[in-house]
Amino acid sequence: MPDQVVWFDVPVLDLDRAIQFYSAVFGGKVSKQEYPGMSIGVLPHEGSEVGGCLVVSDSIKPSDQGPLLYFNAQGRLDEAVGQVEHNGGKVLQAKHSIGPYGFRALVLDSEGNRIALHST
């Protein structure tokens, strides 16, 4: 079965602040793209990899109660977690084992979304 997730939108309140947060935590550039009537921040991905973007919307707002997205911090989980608070986020649960699935840290991004940073 192919990847079930093909794209996702992360709701944000301040696009530039969110781009700064995710660029620092991911250690890669989030690219701002402008379209008539809207701007988005495209998260780093290549080719057919699952991708997503940061988006300001009147109809969806950041939340710490919705689905939990796991973002790949392979080989740099400690560094990624170290960037969270320096860039307006909050560490909810420090790096911890999730058994045979590796390690994760739960954080709030700069906008109030609960996300997981993951590494094997």
Protein Blocks (a to p, Z undefined) as FASTA:
>chain_A
ZZfbfbdcdddfblmlmmmmmmmmnopacdddddehiacdddddehjbccddddddfkbc
cdfkbccddddfehilmmmmmmmmmnopacfbgcddehjnopadddddfkopacddddZZ
